[in-house]
Amino acid sequence: MVYFLVTFVFMVFVIAIMAIGVIFGRRAIKGSCGGANNADCVCVEKCDKRKKLEAEAHLNQG
């Protein structure tokens, strides 16, 4: 029973640490279109975020 309790407490601790990392990290998952601003988009149809970034870049250049 002691092994179960130690394992359970350890797993709860690990899950809590991961949750804190997610809460304070707040980094969005980035796909091929939502990645770095300078990266080329490899999507067949561009997502809304990529379209907005390209429109803003076009306005800033012109």
MOZIZI-V45659 format. One record per pair of residues at least 12 apart in sequence whose ideal C-beta (glycine too) atoms are under 8 Angstrom apart, sorted by the first residue. I is the first residue (numbers start at 0). J is the second residue. D is the distance in Angstrom with one decimal. If there is no record, write none. Layout:
BEGIN
{{I | J | D} {I | J | D}}
END
This chain:
BEGIN
{{30 | 46 | 7.7} {32 | 45 | 5.9} {32 | 46 | 4.2} {32 | 48 | 6.5} {32 | 49 | 4.2} {33 | 46 | 6.6} {33 | 48 | 5.4} {33 | 49 | 7.2} {36 | 52 | 6.3}}
END
